[in-house]
Amino acid sequence: NNPCGSLYSRAELEAIGEVLKGSDILVISDEIYEKLTYDGEFVASASISDDMFNRTITINGLSKCGAMPGWRFGYMASNIDELNKAVRKLQSQSTSNISSIVQAGAIPALLGKADNDIAYMKSKFIERRDYAVKAINSIDNLSVICPEGAFYLFINCKSVEPDSMKFCQELLEKALVATVPGVGFGMDGYFRVSFACDIESLKRGIDRISEFVKNYKR
């Protein structure tokens, strides 16, 4: 789950499924990072049980695993006919179709021809994640939990500055490092960093964060 890259275990999803039994609650499961999970087993919500299959709306696409951000190739899967009809009606009035160029670009990923590229990309993300987690946790007054998926760190900066908007704005202005304030995710006192960049840029960015924190004054 964004923003911290946590991964639900099968047991946790089964427990959620048990709680939902007998209710009319729907589950929307965003599984866009399905192939970019590093620790533990990825489990699709709809695979837990027949009951979960019937109440789950799965959201997925190729933005992350297919390295196609901005191409807008996404899809929804659901066993709820009434919902599917309504979504098709809405979609047909908002955009007629995915462009032919995007369709052509998506074919290799959908047919598994990009699997080796995805595996390589994943290995590089693990390398960057492990470096970044160790480096951030070595900075006084910052801490981060190692993410199990995606390519973000959600860093605790409460001891430096509990106002995440102020922290990120000053970090951008004084250290030229762009980050996302945690308040946007309902968690002030945190900020998010992406490690979807080359390792040298990542090292340079973390070095700047370290220097910024060392000299920060409230």
N, C-alpha and C positions, 0 to 999 in steps of 0.2 A: 504493500500500500504506500502510495505517495503521502507525505513527502519523505518518509524515513526509509523506504525500501524494505519494509517488513514483509514477511511471507507467512500466510496462514498455513498451518500444518493440516494434514488430513484429519487428525483428531479434532482440531479446532473447528474445521468446517462441518464435520459430523455433528459436533455439539451444537453448532448454529442450526443445522438442519433439524435436530431434535426439538429445539426451542420453537421453530417455525411450524412444526407439524400442527395441522388443524386450524391454521390461521389463513387469512387471505393476503398475507404480505408477500410482495414480490422481491426478488433479489436481483440487483443489477451488478454484474461482475465484470469489471474492466480488466481484461487479461492481456492488454497490449504488450506487457513485458514478459509474456509467457516464456519466451526463449532466452530471456536475459535474466535468469535467476541463477544464483551462484551457490547457495548453501541450502541443502534440503531439497525435497521433491516438490515440483510444481504440481498442484492438484486443481483441476478445473472444478468450479463450484457445481456445475450441472452434472458432474460425474459421481457425486456423493451418493445419490439415491434417486429413485423414480420421483419421489416427492420434490426433491431439489431440482431435478431436471425440468419438471413441469412448472416450477415457479421462477426459474432463473432466466434472466435476459443477459446473454453474454455479449460483451463489446470487445472487438479485436480489430486488428488491421496490420499494416506493414510499415507504419511510421518508424517504429523502433527496431524490430528484428530485421526488417527489410531495408533499413537505412533509407527510408523514403519520407522523412518529415517534410511537410508542406505539399506533398503530392495528394494528400487527402484520400488515400485508399483505406477505407475502413468498412466494417460490416457489423451487423447485429444478428444474433441467432436466438430464436425463441420458439417454444412449442405452444404459444398462446395465439391462436388464429385471429382472434378479435384485435389483439394488439398489433400483430403483423400487418393486417389489412389497414389499420389506422396509420401505421408508420409508412407504409408504401404510399398511401394517399398524400401524406404530408411531404414525403421525399419527392414525389413526382411533381409537386407544385413549387418546390424550392430549387431543385437542380435536376435536370433531365437524366444525366448519366455521368459516369466517370469518363473523362476524356480518353480518346484512343491512345494517346501517348502514355498516359498513366497505366492503362490496361496492358500495353506492351511491356512496360517496365515491371509490372507486377507478376507477369507470367512466370519468370524464373523462380521467384520466391515461392509462389503458390505450388509449383511443381517440385519443390525441393532442390532445385539446381543451385540455390544459394546457400545450402546447408553448411558447406565447408567454410564459406565466407562468414557466416553467422558464428560458427564455432571459433574461428580466428578472432573475430570481433569480441566475442565473449571472453576469450583468454586475455585479451588486451585490457578489457574493462576490469577484470579481476586483478590484474597487475596494478592498474592505476588505483583501484579502490583500496587495495592493501597498503600501497604507499601512502595514499592520502589519509586514511584512517590513522595510521601510525604517526604521520607528521602532524596532523591536527591535535591528536591526543598528547603530543609532546609540548604543545604550546600552553603555557600557564593560563589558567582560567577559561580554557575552551575544552570541550569534550564532545565526542560523537560516538554513537553506537554503530557498529559495522553493519551496513545494509546487506540484506540477503538477495536483493534484486534491484533492477533499474540502474541508473547511473547518477545518483544524487547522494550527497551527505547532508543530514539535517543536524546542524551544529548548535550546541548549547553555549550561548554567550551571556547568560544571565549575570555572571560574576563580573563581566566587563561592562555590559550595558543592557539592561532589561528591555529597553525600547528598541525593538528590532528594526523599525523603520529608520530611526536615527542612526543606529549602528551601520546599516547598509548604505545609507546615504553618505555618511562620512567616509566609509570604506571606499566607496566609489570616487568621491571627490578628492580624498587625500592619498589613497593608495592605488587608484585606478583598477580596482577589482570589482566586477559586477556580480552581485549576489541577489537572492530573493528574501525579503523579510518574512520571518515566521508568522507574523501577525496575519498574513494573508491566508494561512492555513489554520488560524485559530490558536496559534501557539506563539505568543510574544516571548521574547528572550531567546529565540532561535533564529538561525538563518540557513538558507539552503545554497549549496554549491554543487555545480555539475562537474563530473569528471569525464564527460564526453569530449575530451580534447586530447591533444598529444601530451605525453608525459612531461616534456620540457615546459610547456605552458602551465601545466598543473603545478609543477615544482615552483615556478616563478610566482604564480598566484599565491600559493601557500606561504612562500617566503615573505611576500608583501603583507599578507594577513598577519603573520607572526610579528613583523616589525610594527604594524599598525596597532595591534593589541598591546604590545610592549609599551608603546608611547601614548596610549589612549588615556584621556582625562575627561571625567564626567563634568 
